[in-house]
């Protein structure tokens, strides 16, 4: 089970949703580039997996929902859970407003 799990319904359709997901992942990467080792996308760009020194994250998009799961690694990362979750909720809200 993920340490942080966020799901949000959307009505943007799959093509607009893919653009928004790409921006979301890009913002995630830009927020702390030194902590991210890799980002891998699936073939149709509806899912991405990011991994870094203190986390592993999965981003997924369907026609009606976006979902982000983050597993935090290590004591320091788990201590920052609240801050990470707040920032994630804000960023997801910018791209996928309720």
C-alpha positions as CSV (number, residue, x, y, z in Angstrom):
1,X,0.0,0.0,0.0
2,X,1.3,3.5,-0.9
3,X,2.3,5.9,1.8
4,X,0.5,8.7,-0.2
5,X,-2.4,7.9,-2.5
6,X,-4.4,10.5,-4.3
7,X,-7.3,10.0,-6.8
8,X,-9.2,12.7,-8.5
9,X,-12.1,12.4,-11.0
10,X,-11.9,14.5,-14.2
11,X,-13.9,15.2,-17.3
12,X,-11.1,16.3,-19.7
13,X,-11.1,13.2,-21.9
14,X,-8.1,11.1,-22.6
15,X,-6.2,13.4,-25.0
16,X,-6.5,16.5,-22.8
17,X,-5.9,14.3,-19.7
18,X,-2.6,13.0,-21.2
19,X,-1.4,16.6,-21.7
20,X,-2.3,17.4,-18.1
21,X,-0.7,14.3,-16.8
22,X,2.5,15.2,-18.7
23,X,2.5,18.6,-17.1
24,X,1.9,17.1,-13.7
25,X,4.8,14.7,-14.0
26,X,7.0,17.6,-15.3
27,X,6.1,19.7,-12.3
28,X,6.9,16.8,-10.1
29,X,10.3,16.4,-11.7
30,X,11.1,20.1,-11.6
31,X,10.2,20.5,-7.9
32,X,13.2,18.4,-6.8
33,X,15.3,17.3,-9.9
34,X,18.2,16.1,-7.8
35,X,16.0,13.5,-6.0
36,X,14.6,11.9,-9.2
37,X,16.7,9.2,-10.8
38,X,14.3,8.2,-13.6
39,X,10.9,8.6,-15.1
40,X,9.5,5.9,-17.4
41,X,6.3,6.3,-19.4
42,X,4.1,3.6,-20.8
43,X,3.6,3.4,-24.6
44,X,0.4,5.4,-24.8
45,X,1.5,8.0,-22.2
46,X,-1.4,7.3,-19.8
47,X,1.0,6.1,-17.0
48,X,4.4,7.0,-15.7
49,X,6.6,5.6,-13.0
50,X,9.2,7.8,-11.2
51,X,11.9,6.6,-8.9
52,X,14.4,8.4,-6.8
53,X,16.6,8.3,-3.7
54,X,13.7,8.4,-1.2
55,X,10.6,7.4,-3.2
56,X,8.8,5.5,-5.9
57,X,5.8,7.1,-7.6
58,X,3.2,5.9,-10.0
59,X,1.0,8.2,-12.1
60,X,-2.0,6.8,-13.9
61,X,-4.8,8.3,-16.1
62,X,-8.1,6.8,-17.2
63,X,-10.8,8.6,-19.1
64,X,-12.4,9.6,-15.9
65,X,-9.7,9.6,-13.2
66,X,-6.1,10.5,-12.4
67,X,-4.3,8.6,-9.7
68,X,-0.9,9.1,-8.0
69,X,0.6,6.7,-5.5
70,X,3.9,7.4,-3.8
71,X,5.9,5.0,-1.7
72,X,8.3,6.8,0.6
73,X,11.7,5.1,1.4
74,X,13.5,5.7,4.7
75,X,12.7,7.5,7.9
76,X,13.5,11.0,6.7
77,X,11.1,10.7,3.7
78,X,8.4,9.3,5.9
79,X,8.8,12.3,8.3
80,X,8.2,14.6,5.3
81,X,5.0,12.8,4.3
82,X,2.6,15.6,5.2
83,X,4.6,18.2,3.3
84,X,4.9,15.9,0.3
85,X,1.1,15.2,0.3
86,X,0.2,18.8,0.6
87,X,2.4,19.8,-2.3
88,X,1.1,16.9,-4.4
89,X,-2.6,17.8,-3.7
90,X,-1.9,21.4,-4.8
91,X,-0.1,20.3,-8.0
92,X,-2.7,17.8,-8.9
93,X,-5.4,20.4,-8.2
94,X,-3.7,22.8,-10.6
95,X,-3.8,20.4,-13.5
96,X,-7.0,18.5,-12.6
97,X,-9.3,21.0,-10.8
98,X,-12.3,19.5,-9.0
